[in-house]
Amino acid sequence: MSGRVEGKVAFVTGAARGQGRSHALRLAEEGAHVIAVDICENIETVTPFYPLATDQELQETVAQVEALGRRVVAVKADVRDLAGLQKAFDTGIEQFGHVDIVVANAGIISFGRSWELTAQQWQDMIDVNLTGVYNTAKVAIPSMIDIGRGGSILFTSSTAGLKGMPGAGHYAAAKHAIVGLMRTMANELGPYCIRVNTIHPGSTDTLMIQNPGMYAKMSPNESEPSEDTAIPGFMSYNTLPIPWADPTDISNAVLFLGSDEARYVTGVTFPVDAGLGVK
């Protein structure tokens, strides 16, 4: 099967690399044009663990989408900035005329026991992983309603949106919160044939897990934690015998939920987690 989202336009945040780039490319492979957004700057509370994406990485996403024969509008924007995000979305609408699929993917992680998190760690996490998701939906929904084509809105949550995550309570809080937002919006937007769902990845092979902070969390007894020392820890969380999924595995779920194959799927929490959630 090909052309599963032919003629559709997707608005993807956090599109410069990782899951966001993978989602943009998978949707483009199946016929979608793309509005790609990324902050392309670091956030101080995150950089001790890993760097955020760059302008060059966003341009690489553009090149890869265009190589698939699809059009792409890429804008540097921060999901925390509602006005800037609206401008980015409107730039895409000027080019494409409509949006059918919204993927609120941009997100961050940092680490610390809940009571030891700094105020800034907490605020940055809520601002990006919760308010940023809300902002992404907010800028897109009026246009989707006005155009009357229906559509699909997807929030990237996490297995930490369905269960606790020791060492990252602020992350788990934000990821749980967007499930409540999703369920509410699914009811509000159903009359407009706009579906809203959350996707819950487990460990996925991006810098969000491939970083020293996560290696230390997964191999706490190692004096020099590394990817190799962390693999048994990652595997111990999963039912399936793998340490992590590939971003494409998550993108395949994005494609399904964004396509008409899922035309009656709304209000669901959709895990792609190698069984982490049931173990």
Contacts in CASP RR format, 6 or more apart in sequence:
PFRMAT RR
TARGET T0000
AUTHOR 0000-0000-0000
METHOD contacts of the structure
MODEL  1
MSGRVEGKVAFVTGAARGQGRSHALRLAEEGAHVIAVDICENIETVTPFY
PLATDQELQETVAQVEALGRRVVAVKADVRDLAGLQKAFDTGIEQFGHVD
IVVANAGIISFGRSWELTAQQWQDMIDVNLTGVYNTAKVAIPSMIDIGRG
GSILFTSSTAGLKGMPGAGHYAAAKHAIVGLMRTMANELGPYCIRVNTIH
PGSTDTLMIQNPGMYAKMSPNESEPSEDTAIPGFMSYNTLPIPWADPTDI
SNAVLFLGSDEARYVTGVTFPVDAGLGVK
2 30 0 8 1.000
3 30 0 8 1.000
3 31 0 8 1.000
4 30 0 8 1.000
4 31 0 8 1.000
4 255 0 8 1.000
4 259 0 8 1.000
4 260 0 8 1.000
4 261 0 8 1.000
5 27 0 8 1.000
5 30 0 8 1.000
5 31 0 8 1.000
5 32 0 8 1.000
5 100 0 8 1.000
5 101 0 8 1.000
5 255 0 8 1.000
5 258 0 8 1.000
5 259 0 8 1.000
6 30 0 8 1.000
6 31 0 8 1.000
6 32 0 8 1.000
7 31 0 8 1.000
7 32 0 8 1.000
7 33 0 8 1.000
7 100 0 8 1.000
8 27 0 8 1.000
8 31 0 8 1.000
8 32 0 8 1.000
8 33 0 8 1.000
8 100 0 8 1.000
8 101 0 8 1.000
8 258 0 8 1.000
9 32 0 8 1.000
9 33 0 8 1.000
9 34 0 8 1.000
9 35 0 8 1.000
9 96 0 8 1.000
9 97 0 8 1.000
9 98 0 8 1.000
9 99 0 8 1.000
9 100 0 8 1.000
9 101 0 8 1.000
10 23 0 8 1.000
10 24 0 8 1.000
10 27 0 8 1.000
10 32 0 8 1.000
10 33 0 8 1.000
10 34 0 8 1.000
10 35 0 8 1.000
10 99 0 8 1.000
10 100 0 8 1.000
10 101 0 8 1.000
10 102 0 8 1.000
10 103 0 8 1.000
11 34 0 8 1.000
11 35 0 8 1.000
11 37 0 8 1.000
11 89 0 8 1.000
11 92 0 8 1.000
11 99 0 8 1.000
11 101 0 8 1.000
11 102 0 8 1.000
11 103 0 8 1.000
11 136 0 8 1.000
11 140 0 8 1.000
12 20 0 8 1.000
12 23 0 8 1.000
12 24 0 8 1.000
12 27 0 8 1.000
12 34 0 8 1.000
12 35 0 8 1.000
12 36 0 8 1.000
12 37 0 8 1.000
12 103 0 8 1.000
12 105 0 8 1.000
13 20 0 8 1.000
13 37 0 8 1.000
13 38 0 8 1.000
13 79 0 8 1.000
13 85 0 8 1.000
13 103 0 8 1.000
13 104 0 8 1.000
13 105 0 8 1.000
13 106 0 8 1.000
13 132 0 8 1.000
13 136 0 8 1.000
14 20 0 8 1.000
14 36 0 8 1.000
14 37 0 8 1.000
14 38 0 8 1.000
14 39 0 8 1.000
14 53 0 8 1.000
14 79 0 8 1.000
14 105 0 8 1.000
14 106 0 8 1.000
14 107 0 8 1.000
15 21 0 8 1.000
15 23 0 8 1.000
15 24 0 8 1.000
15 34 0 8 1.000
15 36 0 8 1.000
15 37 0 8 1.000
15 38 0 8 1.000
15 58 0 8 1.000
15 61 0 8 1.000
15 74 0 8 1.000
15 105 0 8 1.000
16 36 0 8 1.000
16 38 0 8 1.000
16 40 0 8 1.000
16 53 0 8 1.000
16 54 0 8 1.000
16 57 0 8 1.000
16 58 0 8 1.000
16 60 0 8 1.000
16 61 0 8 1.000
17 53 0 8 1.000
17 57 0 8 1.000
17 60 0 8 1.000
17 61 0 8 1.000
17 206 0 8 1.000
17 207 0 8 1.000
18 206 0 8 1.000
18 207 0 8 1.000
18 247 0 8 1.000
19 105 0 8 1.000
19 156 0 8 1.000
19 201 0 8 1.000
19 204 0 8 1.000
19 206 0 8 1.000
19 247 0 8 1.000
19 250 0 8 1.000
19 251 0 8 1.000
20 103 0 8 1.000
20 105 0 8 1.000
20 247 0 8 1.000
21 57 0 8 1.000
21 60 0 8 1.000
21 61 0 8 1.000
21 64 0 8 1.000
21 247 0 8 1.000
22 247 0 8 1.000
22 248 0 8 1.000
22 250 0 8 1.000
22 251 0 8 1.000
23 103 0 8 1.000
23 105 0 8 1.000
23 247 0 8 1.000
23 250 0 8 1.000
23 251 0 8 1.000
23 254 0 8 1.000
24 34 0 8 1.000
24 36 0 8 1.000
24 61 0 8 1.000
24 65 0 8 1.000
24 72 0 8 1.000
25 61 0 8 1.000
25 64 0 8 1.000
25 65 0 8 1.000
25 68 0 8 1.000
25 251 0 8 1.000
26 248 0 8 1.000
26 251 0 8 1.000
26 252 0 8 1.000
26 254 0 8 1.000
26 255 0 8 1.000
27 34 0 8 1.000
27 101 0 8 1.000
27 103 0 8 1.000
27 251 0 8 1.000
27 254 0 8 1.000
27 255 0 8 1.000
27 258 0 8 1.000
28 34 0 8 1.000
28 65 0 8 1.000
28 68 0 8 1.000
28 69 0 8 1.000
28 70 0 8 1.000
28 72 0 8 1.000
29 68 0 8 1.000
30 255 0 8 1.000
30 259 0 8 1.000
31 70 0 8 1.000
32 70 0 8 1.000
32 100 0 8 1.000
32 101 0 8 1.000
33 70 0 8 1.000
33 71 0 8 1.000
33 72 0 8 1.000
33 96 0 8 1.000
34 65 0 8 1.000
34 70 0 8 1.000
34 71 0 8 1.000
34 72 0 8 1.000
34 73 0 8 1.000
35 72 0 8 1.000
35 73 0 8 1.000
35 74 0 8 1.000
35 75 0 8 1.000
35 88 0 8 1.000
35 89 0 8 1.000
35 91 0 8 1.000
35 92 0 8 1.000
35 95 0 8 1.000
35 96 0 8 1.000
35 99 0 8 1.000
36 58 0 8 1.000
36 61 0 8 1.000
36 62 0 8 1.000
36 65 0 8 1.000
36 72 0 8 1.000
36 73 0 8 1.000
36 74 0 8 1.000
36 75 0 8 1.000
37 74 0 8 1.000
37 75 0 8 1.000
37 76 0 8 1.000
37 77 0 8 1.000
37 79 0 8 1.000
37 85 0 8 1.000
37 88 0 8 1.000
37 89 0 8 1.000
37 106 0 8 1.000
38 53 0 8 1.000
38 57 0 8 1.000
38 58 0 8 1.000
38 61 0 8 1.000
38 74 0 8 1.000
38 76 0 8 1.000
38 77 0 8 1.000
38 106 0 8 1.000
39 52 0 8 1.000
39 53 0 8 1.000
39 76 0 8 1.000
39 77 0 8 1.000
39 78 0 8 1.000
39 79 0 8 1.000
39 106 0 8 1.000
40 52 0 8 1.000
40 53 0 8 1.000
40 54 0 8 1.000
40 55 0 8 1.000
40 57 0 8 1.000
40 58 0 8 1.000
40 76 0 8 1.000
41 52 0 8 1.000
41 78 0 8 1.000
42 51 0 8 1.000
42 52 0 8 1.000
43 52 0 8 1.000
43 108 0 8 1.000
43 124 0 8 1.000
43 128 0 8 1.000
44 120 0 8 1.000
44 124 0 8 1.000
45 110 0 8 1.000
45 118 0 8 1.000
45 120 0 8 1.000
45 121 0 8 1.000
45 124 0 8 1.000
45 125 0 8 1.000
46 52 0 8 1.000
46 108 0 8 1.000
46 109 0 8 1.000
46 110 0 8 1.000
46 124 0 8 1.000
48 110 0 8 1.000
49 109 0 8 1.000
49 110 0 8 1.000
49 111 0 8 1.000
49 211 0 8 1.000
49 212 0 8 1.000
49 213 0 8 1.000
49 214 0 8 1.000
50 207 0 8 1.000
50 208 0 8 1.000
50 210 0 8 1.000
50 211 0 8 1.000
51 207 0 8 1.000
52 108 0 8 1.000
55 76 0 8 1.000
58 74 0 8 1.000
58 76 0 8 1.000
59 74 0 8 1.000
61 72 0 8 1.000
61 74 0 8 1.000
62 72 0 8 1.000
62 74 0 8 1.000
65 71 0 8 1.000
65 72 0 8 1.000
66 72 0 8 1.000
71 95 0 8 1.000
71 96 0 8 1.000
73 91 0 8 1.000
73 92 0 8 1.000
73 95 0 8 1.000
73 96 0 8 1.000
75 87 0 8 1.000
75 88 0 8 1.000
75 91 0 8 1.000
75 92 0 8 1.000
76 88 0 8 1.000
77 84 0 8 1.000
77 85 0 8 1.000
77 87 0 8 1.000
77 88 0 8 1.000
78 84 0 8 1.000
78 85 0 8 1.000
79 85 0 8 1.000
79 104 0 8 1.000
79 106 0 8 1.000
79 107 0 8 1.000
79 128 0 8 1.000
79 131 0 8 1.000
79 132 0 8 1.000
79 133 0 8 1.000
79 135 0 8 1.000
79 136 0 8 1.000
80 127 0 8 1.000
80 128 0 8 1.000
80 131 0 8 1.000
80 132 0 8 1.000
80 135 0 8 1.000
81 135 0 8 1.000
82 135 0 8 1.000
82 138 0 8 1.000
82 139 0 8 1.000
85 132 0 8 1.000
85 135 0 8 1.000
85 136 0 8 1.000
85 139 0 8 1.000
86 139 0 8 1.000
89 99 0 8 1.000
89 139 0 8 1.000
89 140 0 8 1.000
89 143 0 8 1.000
92 99 0 8 1.000
93 99 0 8 1.000
93 143 0 8 1.000
97 147 0 8 1.000
98 143 0 8 1.000
98 144 0 8 1.000
98 147 0 8 1.000
98 149 0 8 1.000
99 140 0 8 1.000
99 143 0 8 1.000
99 144 0 8 1.000
100 144 0 8 1.000
100 149 0 8 1.000
100 150 0 8 1.000
100 151 0 8 1.000
100 152 0 8 1.000
100 258 0 8 1.000
101 151 0 8 1.000
101 152 0 8 1.000
101 153 0 8 1.000
101 154 0 8 1.000
101 258 0 8 1.000
102 136 0 8 1.000
102 137 0 8 1.000
102 140 0 8 1.000
102 144 0 8 1.000
102 152 0 8 1.000
102 153 0 8 1.000
102 154 0 8 1.000
103 154 0 8 1.000
103 156 0 8 1.000
103 254 0 8 1.000
104 132 0 8 1.000
104 133 0 8 1.000
104 136 0 8 1.000
104 137 0 8 1.000
104 153 0 8 1.000
104 154 0 8 1.000
104 155 0 8 1.000
104 156 0 8 1.000
104 178 0 8 1.000
105 154 0 8 1.000
105 156 0 8 1.000
106 128 0 8 1.000
106 132 0 8 1.000
106 133 0 8 1.000
106 136 0 8 1.000
107 128 0 8 1.000
107 129 0 8 1.000
107 156 0 8 1.000
107 208 0 8 1.000
108 124 0 8 1.000
108 125 0 8 1.000
108 128 0 8 1.000
108 129 0 8 1.000
108 208 0 8 1.000
109 125 0 8 1.000
109 168 0 8 1.000
109 171 0 8 1.000
109 208 0 8 1.000
110 121 0 8 1.000
110 124 0 8 1.000
110 125 0 8 1.000
110 168 0 8 1.000
110 170 0 8 1.000
110 171 0 8 1.000
111 167 0 8 1.000
111 168 0 8 1.000
111 213 0 8 1.000
111 214 0 8 1.000
111 217 0 8 1.000
112 121 0 8 1.000
112 167 0 8 1.000
112 168 0 8 1.000
112 169 0 8 1.000
113 166 0 8 1.000
113 167 0 8 1.000
114 167 0 8 1.000
114 169 0 8 1.000
114 170 0 8 1.000
117 169 0 8 1.000
117 170 0 8 1.000
121 170 0 8 1.000
122 170 0 8 1.000
125 170 0 8 1.000
125 171 0 8 1.000
125 173 0 8 1.000
125 174 0 8 1.000
126 170 0 8 1.000
126 173 0 8 1.000
126 174 0 8 1.000
128 174 0 8 1.000
129 171 0 8 1.000
129 174 0 8 1.000
129 175 0 8 1.000
129 178 0 8 1.000
130 174 0 8 1.000
130 177 0 8 1.000
130 178 0 8 1.000
130 181 0 8 1.000
133 155 0 8 1.000
133 156 0 8 1.000
133 178 0 8 1.000
133 181 0 8 1.000
134 178 0 8 1.000
134 181 0 8 1.000
137 153 0 8 1.000
137 155 0 8 1.000
137 181 0 8 1.000
137 185 0 8 1.000
137 196 0 8 1.000
140 153 0 8 1.000
141 153 0 8 1.000
141 189 0 8 1.000
141 194 0 8 1.000
144 150 0 8 1.000
144 151 0 8 1.000
144 192 0 8 1.000
144 194 0 8 1.000
145 189 0 8 1.000
145 192 0 8 1.000
145 194 0 8 1.000
148 192 0 8 1.000
148 193 0 8 1.000
150 192 0 8 1.000
150 193 0 8 1.000
150 194 0 8 1.000
151 193 0 8 1.000
151 194 0 8 1.000
151 195 0 8 1.000
151 258 0 8 1.000
152 194 0 8 1.000
152 195 0 8 1.000
152 196 0 8 1.000
152 197 0 8 1.000
152 257 0 8 1.000
152 258 0 8 1.000
152 259 0 8 1.000
152 262 0 8 1.000
153 185 0 8 1.000
153 189 0 8 1.000
153 194 0 8 1.000
153 195 0 8 1.000
153 196 0 8 1.000
153 197 0 8 1.000
154 196 0 8 1.000
154 197 0 8 1.000
154 198 0 8 1.000
154 199 0 8 1.000
154 254 0 8 1.000
154 257 0 8 1.000
154 258 0 8 1.000
155 178 0 8 1.000
155 181 0 8 1.000
155 182 0 8 1.000
155 196 0 8 1.000
155 197 0 8 1.000
155 198 0 8 1.000
155 199 0 8 1.000
156 198 0 8 1.000
156 199 0 8 1.000
156 201 0 8 1.000
156 250 0 8 1.000
157 175 0 8 1.000
157 176 0 8 1.000
157 178 0 8 1.000
157 179 0 8 1.000
157 182 0 8 1.000
157 198 0 8 1.000
157 199 0 8 1.000
157 200 0 8 1.000
157 269 0 8 1.000
158 165 0 8 1.000
158 171 0 8 1.000
158 172 0 8 1.000
158 175 0 8 1.000
158 200 0 8 1.000
158 201 0 8 1.000
158 202 0 8 1.000
159 165 0 8 1.000
159 200 0 8 1.000
159 201 0 8 1.000
159 202 0 8 1.000
159 271 0 8 1.000
159 273 0 8 1.000
159 276 0 8 1.000
159 277 0 8 1.000
160 168 0 8 1.000
160 169 0 8 1.000
160 171 0 8 1.000
160 172 0 8 1.000
160 175 0 8 1.000
160 176 0 8 1.000
161 172 0 8 1.000
161 175 0 8 1.000
161 176 0 8 1.000
161 178 0 8 1.000
161 179 0 8 1.000
161 200 0 8 1.000
162 176 0 8 1.000
162 179 0 8 1.000
162 200 0 8 1.000
162 269 0 8 1.000
162 271 0 8 1.000
162 277 0 8 1.000
163 172 0 8 1.000
163 277 0 8 1.000
164 172 0 8 1.000
165 171 0 8 1.000
165 172 0 8 1.000
167 217 0 8 1.000
178 198 0 8 1.000
179 198 0 8 1.000
179 269 0 8 1.000
182 196 0 8 1.000
182 197 0 8 1.000
182 198 0 8 1.000
182 267 0 8 1.000
182 269 0 8 1.000
183 267 0 8 1.000
185 196 0 8 1.000
186 195 0 8 1.000
186 196 0 8 1.000
186 197 0 8 1.000
186 266 0 8 1.000
186 267 0 8 1.000
189 195 0 8 1.000
189 196 0 8 1.000
190 266 0 8 1.000
195 257 0 8 1.000
195 258 0 8 1.000
195 262 0 8 1.000
195 263 0 8 1.000
195 265 0 8 1.000
195 266 0 8 1.000
195 267 0 8 1.000
196 266 0 8 1.000
196 267 0 8 1.000
197 257 0 8 1.000
197 262 0 8 1.000
197 265 0 8 1.000
197 266 0 8 1.000
197 267 0 8 1.000
197 268 0 8 1.000
197 269 0 8 1.000
197 270 0 8 1.000
198 267 0 8 1.000
198 268 0 8 1.000
198 269 0 8 1.000
198 270 0 8 1.000
199 250 0 8 1.000
199 253 0 8 1.000
199 254 0 8 1.000
199 257 0 8 1.000
199 270 0 8 1.000
199 272 0 8 1.000
200 269 0 8 1.000
200 270 0 8 1.000
200 271 0 8 1.000
200 272 0 8 1.000
200 273 0 8 1.000
201 245 0 8 1.000
201 250 0 8 1.000
201 271 0 8 1.000
201 272 0 8 1.000
201 273 0 8 1.000
202 244 0 8 1.000
202 245 0 8 1.000
202 271 0 8 1.000
202 272 0 8 1.000
202 273 0 8 1.000
202 274 0 8 1.000
202 276 0 8 1.000
203 209 0 8 1.000
203 234 0 8 1.000
203 237 0 8 1.000
203 238 0 8 1.000
203 243 0 8 1.000
203 244 0 8 1.000
203 245 0 8 1.000
203 274 0 8 1.000
203 276 0 8 1.000
204 244 0 8 1.000
204 245 0 8 1.000
204 246 0 8 1.000
204 247 0 8 1.000
204 249 0 8 1.000
204 250 0 8 1.000
205 244 0 8 1.000
205 245 0 8 1.000
205 246 0 8 1.000
205 247 0 8 1.000
206 247 0 8 1.000
208 214 0 8 1.000
209 234 0 8 1.000
209 244 0 8 1.000
210 227 0 8 1.000
212 225 0 8 1.000
213 225 0 8 1.000
214 230 0 8 1.000
215 225 0 8 1.000
215 226 0 8 1.000
215 227 0 8 1.000
215 229 0 8 1.000
215 230 0 8 1.000
216 222 0 8 1.000
216 225 0 8 1.000
218 225 0 8 1.000
218 229 0 8 1.000
218 230 0 8 1.000
218 232 0 8 1.000
218 233 0 8 1.000
218 234 0 8 1.000
219 225 0 8 1.000
219 226 0 8 1.000
219 229 0 8 1.000
219 230 0 8 1.000
219 232 0 8 1.000
219 233 0 8 1.000
222 229 0 8 1.000
230 243 0 8 1.000
231 243 0 8 1.000
233 243 0 8 1.000
234 243 0 8 1.000
234 244 0 8 1.000
235 241 0 8 1.000
235 242 0 8 1.000
235 243 0 8 1.000
237 276 0 8 1.000
237 279 0 8 1.000
238 273 0 8 1.000
238 274 0 8 1.000
238 275 0 8 1.000
238 276 0 8 1.000
238 279 0 8 1.000
239 274 0 8 1.000
239 275 0 8 1.000
239 276 0 8 1.000
239 278 0 8 1.000
239 279 0 8 1.000
240 274 0 8 1.000
240 275 0 8 1.000
242 274 0 8 1.000
244 274 0 8 1.000
245 272 0 8 1.000
245 273 0 8 1.000
245 274 0 8 1.000
249 272 0 8 1.000
250 272 0 8 1.000
252 272 0 8 1.000
253 270 0 8 1.000
253 272 0 8 1.000
256 262 0 8 1.000
257 265 0 8 1.000
257 270 0 8 1.000
271 277 0 8 1.000
END
